[in-house]
Amino acid sequence: MDRRKALKLAAGVVAGGGAGIITLSSAFKTEAQPLSPGANPEYKNTDSIWRYSLLDPELTAELAYKDYDHGSCMYATFKSVVSQLAEKYGEPYTSFPFHMMKYGHGGVGGFGTICGALNGASALIGLLVTDKTIRDNLITDILRWYENTKLPEYMPKTAIYDFLPPPTITNSVLCHVSNTNWAKKTGYKVNSLERKERCRRLTSDVAYQVTSLMNEYHTNIFIANKNDNETVRECMSCHGEQGKLVNTSGKMGCSSCHTESVGHRIFADIHYKIMKEK
């Protein structure tokens, strides 16, 4: 079917009503990228001076909660783990310049990009894991977990601010989206003490999670690709490097920023099917 015929068919279906639209869209629907199989990467012992030792996730979460006010989310997440490794191994951890991690607050200098707690967790994985594939798998796991989990879950032994933040699913790793969605759903302002307590506890959740992941990897029980995002696989079937458009890359959730218009829903798959391969 050439482009002109396809557009005529589409126009006729639109005139014919909603049932035809649904039929047409389904007929031309592209298939989502296949789900990557879960892998169990074996722990690789390297000669790196940055060694890891199994840590208690609960204790790590508690340390992150207490450190939050000293440098915000990225600082607290990173330091909660590395400060314990400094106690176990001494140098080079003892001299680590923790203050550098303060830049991650508010999504990097208050810019609203990646959540600072996730930035700190990713920096930690980057420090301790030298293999690129395994490193990417671990980072993907914690970012996907964050997107799809109702947070915060952490309950401090002694609350710094006596407030129980309502948990929400952000569907995004961006600080801006995470805080904005939470504020809209709960009615609290982003500059409130309530929102700050929410991020303080969220930081503890991320510290707990990254410690658990590192423990799993070091005991050979980590399973990669266990957190799926079907929407991303659907979008990337057209827009990713295996599709015809090849105009975007990434793994983060699409729907928190991009809403599918009626036009895209009806005509995008039709147009995609008749495109020539690049």
VEXKOLDO-804626 format. One record per residue: x, y, z of N, C-alpha, C in turn; residue number from 1. Coordinates in steps of 0.02 Angstrom, whole numbers. Example, Ala and Ser with C-alpha at 12.3 -4.5 7.8 and 13.67 -1.06 7.14 Angstrom:
// residues 2
{{660 -284 390} {615 -225 390} {660 -165 390} 1}
{{642 -112 354} {684 -53 357} {645 2 394} 2}
// end
This chain:
// residues 278
{{42 -60 0} {0 0 0} {44 62 0} 1}
{{32 110 -50} {73 170 -50} {44 222 -3} 2}
{{81 277 6} {63 328 55} {-5 359 39} 3}
{{-17 375 -26} {-80 408 -44} {-141 364 -29} 4}
{{-135 300 -45} {-191 254 -32} {-204 247 43} 5}
{{-149 244 81} {-156 237 154} {-192 298 183} 6}
{{-174 358 160} {-205 418 186} {-279 422 166} 7}
{{-295 400 105} {-365 397 85} {-405 349 128} 8}
{{-375 292 141} {-408 242 184} {-419 271 253} 9}
{{-369 305 280} {-375 335 346} {-430 386 348} 10}
{{-433 429 296} {-485 481 294} {-554 450 292} 11}
{{-561 396 254} {-626 362 250} {-646 332 316} 12}
{{-598 304 351} {-613 273 416} {-634 326 466} 13}
{{-599 384 466} {-617 438 511} {-689 460 499} 14}
{{-706 466 434} {-775 486 418} {-824 432 438} 15}
{{-801 370 438} {-845 315 453} {-861 305 527} 16}
{{-821 335 570} {-837 330 641} {-783 296 682} 17}
{{-796 295 748} {-747 272 797} {-729 199 790} 18}
{{-776 156 774} {-761 85 769} {-709 72 715} 19}
{{-715 109 660} {-668 102 606} {-599 125 626} 20}
{{-597 179 665} {-533 206 688} {-495 154 729} 21}
{{-532 122 775} {-501 72 817} {-475 13 776} 22}
{{-516 -8 725} {-497 -64 682} {-435 -47 643} 23}
{{-434 14 614} {-377 35 574} {-313 39 616} 24}
{{-318 71 674} {-260 79 717} {-232 11 737} 25}
{{-276 -35 753} {-254 -102 774} {-222 -140 717} 26}
{{-248 -129 657} {-222 -165 599} {-151 -145 583} 27}
{{-134 -81 596} {-68 -56 580} {-22 -52 641} 28}
{{-45 -77 698} {-7 -69 760} {61 -103 756} 29}
{{113 -64 774} {180 -93 775} {189 -134 839} 30}
{{233 -183 835} {245 -225 893} {297 -194 939} 31}
{{287 -201 1004} {335 -175 1052} {400 -214 1047} 32}
{{454 -182 1066} {518 -218 1069} {511 -276 1117} 33}
{{543 -332 1104} {538 -389 1150} {570 -373 1217} 34}
{{543 -404 1268} {570 -395 1335} {637 -431 1341} 35}
{{688 -394 1363} {754 -425 1370} {752 -478 1425} 36}
{{780 -535 1412} {779 -589 1462} {818 -569 1524} 37}
{{795 -592 1582} {831 -579 1643} {899 -614 1644} 38}
{{949 -578 1663} {1017 -606 1666} {1042 -606 1737} 39}
{{1086 -653 1752} {1115 -658 1819} {1190 -647 1814} 40}
{{1211 -583 1809} {1283 -570 1800} {1324 -592 1860} 41}
{{1377 -628 1846} {1419 -654 1899} {1464 -599 1927} 42}
{{1471 -598 1993} {1514 -548 2024} {1585 -555 2000} 43}
{{1614 -497 1980} {1683 -497 1955} {1728 -463 2005} 44}
{{1773 -501 2033} {1821 -473 2080} {1878 -441 2041} 45}
{{1889 -376 2050} {1940 -340 2013} {1995 -318 2061} 46}
{{2046 -287 2031} {2101 -261 2071} {2089 -188 2092} 47}
{{2029 -165 2084} {2013 -96 2101} {2024 -83 2176} 48}
{{2048 -23 2191} {2058 -5 2262} {1992 12 2295} 49}
{{1939 19 2255} {1873 35 2282} {1835 -30 2294} 50}
{{1844 -57 2353} {1814 -122 2370} {1747 -112 2404} 51}
{{1705 -164 2399} {1640 -163 2432} {1636 -219 2483} 52}
{{1597 -208 2534} {1583 -260 2584} {1509 -259 2598} 53}
{{1480 -317 2610} {1408 -321 2623} {1388 -275 2681} 54}
{{1336 -235 2669} {1313 -187 2719} {1240 -199 2736} 55}
{{1219 -173 2792} {1150 -179 2815} {1109 -123 2783} 56}
{{1060 -140 2740} {1020 -88 2708} {981 -44 2758} 57}
{{958 -74 2812} {921 -35 2862} {965 19 2894} 58}
{{1025 -1 2912} {1072 47 2942} {1090 101 2891} 59}
{{1100 81 2829} {1118 128 2776} {1062 179 2767} 60}
{{1000 157 2767} {943 202 2760} {940 252 2818} 61}
{{955 228 2878} {955 271 2937} {1009 325 2932} 62}
{{1069 305 2908} {1123 353 2900} {1105 405 2848} 63}
{{1073 384 2794} {1053 432 2742} {1003 482 2768} 64}
{{956 458 2808} {905 502 2837} {938 556 2880} 65}
{{988 537 2920} {1021 585 2964} {1067 632 2926} 66}
{{1097 609 2870} {1144 650 2832} {1109 698 2784} 67}
{{1045 689 2773} {1010 728 2722} {1018 803 2733} 68}
{{1010 827 2794} {1012 898 2808} {1083 927 2802} 69}
{{1133 885 2796} {1202 909 2791} {1224 920 2719} 70}
{{1185 894 2671} {1206 903 2601} {1154 882 2551} 71}
{{1093 866 2573} {1036 847 2530} {1043 776 2504} 72}
{{1002 761 2453} {987 692 2432} {1046 654 2403} 73}
{{1082 683 2355} {1137 646 2324} {1193 634 2375} 74}
{{1209 685 2412} {1261 680 2464} {1244 626 2514} 75}
{{1182 626 2539} {1163 579 2591} {1163 507 2566} 76}
{{1138 496 2505} {1137 429 2476} {1208 401 2469} 77}
{{1251 440 2439} {1320 418 2427} {1358 408 2492} 78}
{{1354 456 2537} {1392 453 2598} {1369 396 2644} 79}
{{1304 380 2642} {1278 328 2687} {1312 261 2675} 80}
{{1334 249 2614} {1369 187 2597} {1445 195 2606} 81}
{{1473 247 2576} {1546 255 2575} {1574 268 2644} 82}
{{1537 302 2687} {1562 313 2755} {1570 247 2793} 83}
{{1526 199 2779} {1532 133 2811} {1592 94 2783} 84}
{{1604 102 2718} {1662 69 2687} {1727 100 2713} 85}
{{1724 164 2729} {1783 197 2758} {1799 168 2827} 86}
{{1747 151 2865} {1758 120 2930} {1789 51 2924} 87}
{{1769 14 2871} {1794 -54 2861} {1864 -56 2830} 88}
{{1877 -12 2781} {1938 -17 2741} {1986 41 2751} 89}
{{1963 96 2778} {2007 154 2783} {2015 187 2715} 90}
{{2078 200 2696} {2090 231 2630} {2076 182 2574} 91}
{{2056 207 2514} {2049 277 2495} {1983 310 2517} 92}
{{1940 272 2549} {1875 299 2568} {1879 355 2619} 93}
{{1926 349 2666} {1930 397 2721} {1939 468 2695} 94}
{{1976 475 2640} {1991 541 2613} {1944 563 2557} 95}
{{1890 525 2547} {1846 541 2491} {1813 610 2503} 96}
{{1814 654 2453} {1785 721 2461} {1708 720 2454} 97}
{{1675 700 2507} {1602 693 2505} {1566 758 2484} 98}
{{1597 815 2499} {1564 878 2484} {1548 886 2410} 99}
{{1585 851 2366} {1572 858 2295} {1502 833 2276} 100}
{{1474 788 2316} {1408 760 2301} {1350 808 2317} 101}
{{1367 865 2347} {1314 913 2363} {1285 946 2301} 102}
{{1321 942 2244} {1296 974 2183} {1230 944 2159} 103}
{{1215 882 2181} {1157 846 2154} {1090 868 2183} 104}
{{1090 913 2231} {1026 932 2263} {978 962 2212} 105}
{{914 947 2222} {862 976 2178} {870 959 2105} 106}
{{897 900 2090} {904 880 2020} {962 914 1986} 107}
{{1019 919 2020} {1082 951 1997} {1077 1026 2003} 108}
{{1102 1051 2059} {1103 1123 2070} {1035 1156 2068} 109}
{{983 1118 2088} {915 1145 2086} {885 1149 2017} 110}
{{915 1115 1968} {892 1121 1898} {833 1075 1882} 111}
{{818 1028 1927} {759 986 1917} {769 927 1871} 112}
{{831 908 1857} {843 850 1813} {840 786 1856} 113}
{{888 741 1848} {883 677 1882} {881 686 1958} 114}
{{839 647 1991} {834 647 2064} {903 638 2094} 115}
{{921 681 2142} {987 678 2172} {1002 612 2207} 116}
{{952 582 2238} {963 517 2270} {983 464 2219} 117}
{{951 465 2160} {969 419 2107} {1037 435 2078} 118}
{{1053 499 2074} {1118 521 2051} {1173 494 2098} 119}
{{1160 498 2162} {1208 473 2211} {1215 397 2208} 120}
{{1159 363 2199} {1161 290 2193} {1199 269 2131} 121}
{{1189 304 2076} {1224 288 2013} {1298 302 2019} 122}
{{1316 357 2053} {1387 373 2065} {1420 318 2106} 123}
{{1384 294 2155} {1409 240 2197} {1422 177 2157} 124}
{{1374 158 2115} {1382 99 2072} {1441 109 2024} 125}
{{1447 170 1997} {1502 185 1952} {1570 180 1986} 126}
{{1572 196 2050} {1635 191 2088} {1654 119 2102} 127}
{{1605 77 2114} {1618 10 2139} {1615 -46 2086} 128}
{{1584 -32 2029} {1575 -83 1978} {1611 -61 1914} 129}
{{1661 -98 1893} {1702 -79 1835} {1675 -104 1769} 130}
{{1637 -158 1769} {1610 -186 1707} {1551 -144 1683} 131}
{{1555 -118 1621} {1504 -73 1595} {1435 -104 1591} 132}
{{1431 -166 1566} {1366 -198 1559} {1332 -209 1626} 133}
{{1370 -234 1675} {1342 -246 1741} {1324 -179 1775} 134}
{{1368 -130 1766} {1355 -63 1794} {1290 -35 1766} 135}
{{1280 -39 1701} {1219 -14 1670} {1158 -52 1693} 136}
{{1165 -118 1702} {1109 -159 1726} {1088 -139 1796} 137}
{{1136 -127 1839} {1121 -107 1908} {1087 -38 1910} 138}
{{1113 8 1871} {1084 76 1869} {1014 73 1840} 139}
{{1005 35 1786} {939 29 1757} {889 1 1807} 140}
{{911 -48 1845} {867 -80 1894} {842 -30 1946} 141}
{{888 10 1973} {866 56 2026} {825 114 1998} 142}
{{840 136 1938} {801 190 1908} {730 166 1890} 143}
{{725 105 1863} {659 78 1847} {619 65 1911} 144}
{{652 40 1962} {619 29 2026} {590 95 2052} 145}
{{629 148 2048} {607 214 2072} {546 238 2033} 146}
{{546 229 1967} {491 251 1925} {425 218 1944} 147}
{{428 154 1963} {367 113 1969} {347 96 2040} 148}
{{380 124 2090} {367 105 2160} {335 163 2197} 149}
{{285 147 2239} {255 198 2282} {304 218 2336} 150}
{{326 280 2333} {376 305 2380} {354 372 2409} 151}
{{377 388 2471} {424 352 2512} {393 296 2553} 152}
{{435 246 2569} {415 191 2613} {450 195 2681} 153}
{{507 227 2683} {549 226 2743} {515 258 2803} 154}
{{521 224 2860} {494 249 2923} {553 257 2972} 155}
{{574 318 2987} {631 328 3031} {615 309 3103} 156}
{{668 289 3139} {658 273 3210} {638 335 3248} 157}
{{670 391 3233} {653 455 3262} {647 506 3206} 158}
{{587 530 3193} {576 575 3137} {606 644 3151} 159}
{{640 671 3102} {666 739 3107} {608 789 3102} 160}
{{560 775 3059} {499 815 3054} {440 767 3059} 161}
{{399 777 3108} {344 730 3123} {288 736 3072} 162}
{{298 702 3015} {249 704 2961} {256 640 2921} 163}
{{200 608 2906} {200 546 2866} {183 564 2794} 164}
{{233 568 2750} {221 588 2680} {180 536 2643} 165}
{{125 555 2610} {88 508 2569} {131 481 2513} 166}
{{135 416 2503} {176 389 2449} {141 395 2381} 167}
{{180 406 2329} {154 410 2261} {200 374 2213} 168}
{{174 357 2154} {214 330 2100} {230 387 2053} 169}
{{295 401 2042} {314 459 2002} {314 445 1927} 170}
{{327 383 1907} {334 364 1837} {388 407 1803} 171}
{{435 431 1842} {489 473 1814} {548 472 1862} 172}
{{608 481 1834} {668 486 1875} {689 559 1884} 173}
{{650 605 1857} {667 675 1860} {642 707 1925} 174}
{{684 746 1957} {666 780 2018} {605 825 2008} 175}
{{606 862 1954} {551 909 1938} {484 872 1935} 176}
{{483 817 1897} {421 779 1889} {401 746 1954} 177}
{{449 716 1988} {435 681 2051} {403 728 2103} 178}
{{434 786 2113} {409 833 2162} {343 865 2141} 179}
{{338 882 2077} {277 914 2053} {217 868 2058} 180}
{{226 805 2036} {171 757 2040} {150 745 2113} 181}
{{199 741 2157} {183 731 2228} {145 791 2256} 182}
{{167 851 2239} {134 911 2263} {62 916 2237} 183}
{{52 898 2174} {-15 900 2145} {-62 850 2178} 184}
{{-36 790 2192} {-78 737 2220} {-92 747 2294} 185}
{{-46 780 2329} {-55 786 2402} {-78 855 2424} 186}
{{-67 906 2382} {-88 973 2400} {-35 1013 2437} 187}
{{23 983 2451} {77 1018 2486} {120 1056 2436} 188}
{{147 1112 2458} {190 1153 2416} {260 1121 2410} 189}
{{294 1135 2354} {360 1105 2345} {412 1137 2391} 190}
{{397 1196 2417} {444 1228 2464} {426 1217 2537} 191}
{{381 1168 2549} {357 1156 2617} {402 1108 2655} 192}
{{396 1108 2721} {432 1060 2763} {408 989 2749} 193}
{{344 984 2731} {316 918 2715} {351 887 2653} 194}
{{362 929 2602} {395 903 2542} {468 886 2559} 195}
{{500 925 2600} {569 911 2619} {573 845 2657} 196}
{{525 831 2700} {525 768 2736} {512 710 2688} 197}
{{471 723 2639} {459 672 2588} {524 653 2552} 198}
{{564 703 2532} {627 690 2497} {679 660 2544} 199}
{{677 680 2607} {724 651 2656} {712 576 2663} 200}
{{649 556 2667} {633 485 2674} {644 448 2607} 201}
{{630 482 2552} {642 453 2486} {716 437 2477} 202}
{{758 481 2502} {831 470 2500} {849 406 2537} 203}
{{818 395 2594} {830 334 2632} {808 272 2594} 204}
{{752 278 2559} {728 222 2518} {779 204 2464} 205}
{{807 255 2431} {856 243 2378} {920 214 2408} 206}
{{942 240 2465} {1002 213 2498} {992 139 2516} 207}
{{933 123 2541} {917 53 2558} {920 10 2494} 208}
{{890 35 2440} {885 -4 2379} {953 -15 2347} 209}
{{995 37 2344} {1060 28 2311} {1105 -18 2353} 210}
{{1098 -16 2419} {1136 -62 2461} {1113 -134 2450} 211}
{{1049 -143 2444} {1022 -210 2431} {1046 -236 2363} 212}
{{1047 -192 2313} {1071 -213 2247} {1144 -233 2248} 213}
{{1185 -193 2282} {1256 -209 2286} {1267 -274 2324} 214}
{{1227 -285 2376} {1231 -349 2412} {1213 -407 2367} 215}
{{1160 -399 2328} {1138 -452 2282} {1192 -467 2230} 216}
{{1221 -414 2202} {1274 -425 2152} {1334 -461 2181} 217}
{{1354 -442 2241} {1413 -472 2271} {1401 -543 2297} 218}
{{1339 -563 2302} {1324 -631 2323} {1294 -672 2264} 219}
{{1300 -644 2204} {1280 -678 2142} {1206 -696 2139} 220}
{{1164 -654 2167} {1091 -666 2161} {1055 -609 2126} 221}
{{1093 -560 2100} {1061 -505 2064} {1035 -529 1996} 222}
{{973 -512 1982} {942 -528 1917} {928 -463 1880} 223}
{{958 -456 1822} {949 -395 1782} {883 -397 1744} 224}
{{859 -339 1724} {799 -331 1683} {736 -358 1716} 225}
{{733 -355 1782} {672 -380 1815} {618 -326 1822} 226}
{{637 -264 1809} {588 -209 1811} {575 -184 1740} 227}
{{518 -203 1714} {501 -187 1644} {461 -123 1639} 228}
{{465 -90 1581} {422 -34 1565} {396 -45 1494} 229}
{{336 -72 1488} {309 -90 1423} {300 -30 1378} 230}
{{282 28 1408} {272 88 1367} {336 107 1331} 231}
{{393 103 1365} {457 119 1334} {470 71 1276} 232}
{{457 7 1286} {469 -41 1232} {425 -27 1172} 233}
{{363 -5 1184} {318 12 1129} {343 73 1091} 234}
{{362 125 1127} {385 186 1095} {450 174 1055} 235}
{{495 136 1086} {560 125 1054} {556 80 993} 236}
{{501 42 986} {494 0 927} {492 42 863} 237}
{{470 105 870} {470 152 813} {528 201 818} 238}
{{536 231 877} {581 288 885} {653 268 903} 239}
{{664 207 926} {730 185 948} {775 164 890} 240}
{{835 141 907} {884 125 856} {866 65 814} 241}
{{819 23 837} {797 -34 798} {736 -18 755} 242}
{{709 43 762} {651 63 723} {670 101 660} 243}
{{619 127 626} {631 165 564} {646 238 578} 244}
{{619 264 632} {628 336 645} {697 352 673} 245}
{{720 311 721} {787 318 750} {800 390 771} 246}
{{753 419 809} {760 489 828} {762 501 903} 247}
{{769 447 942} {777 456 1014} {812 395 1043} 248}
{{836 403 1104} {866 347 1140} {851 355 1214} 249}
{{858 301 1250} {845 304 1322} {803 247 1346} 250}
{{796 243 1412} {757 191 1444} {704 219 1491} 251}
{{707 284 1505} {662 312 1554} {590 313 1529} 252}
{{542 314 1578} {472 314 1560} {453 372 1515} 253}
{{411 359 1466} {392 410 1417} {331 451 1439} 254}
{{284 418 1472} {218 448 1482} {215 504 1533} 255}
{{267 513 1574} {266 567 1622} {275 635 1588} 256}
{{307 635 1530} {318 698 1493} {280 701 1427} 257}
{{269 643 1397} {237 641 1331} {169 608 1335} 258}
{{118 644 1315} {52 615 1310} {37 600 1237} 259}
{{3 545 1224} {-10 523 1155} {-72 559 1129} 260}
{{-63 600 1078} {-119 637 1049} {-165 590 1011} 261}
{{-225 614 996} {-272 574 956} {-243 560 887} 262}
{{-211 612 859} {-181 603 793} {-127 550 792} 263}
{{-85 550 844} {-32 500 849} {-63 431 858} 264}
{{-114 427 899} {-146 363 913} {-176 333 850} 265}
{{-204 376 806} {-240 351 747} {-193 340 688} 266}
{{-149 390 676} {-112 390 613} {-39 371 618} 267}
{{-10 374 678} {62 363 682} {83 294 658} 268}
{{47 243 678} {65 175 658} {56 164 583} 269}
{{3 197 556} {-8 191 484} {50 222 446} 270}
{{68 282 466} {124 317 434} {188 278 441} 271}
{{199 248 499} {260 211 512} {264 150 466} 272}
{{208 116 456} {207 55 416} {226 68 343} 273}
{{210 128 318} {223 141 247} {288 180 236} 274}
{{322 196 291} {387 229 285} {438 182 254} 275}
{{484 211 218} {539 172 191} {594 166 244} 276}
{{629 109 245} {684 100 290} {739 150 273} 277}
{{769 179 326} {824 227 314} {889 189 302} 278}
// end
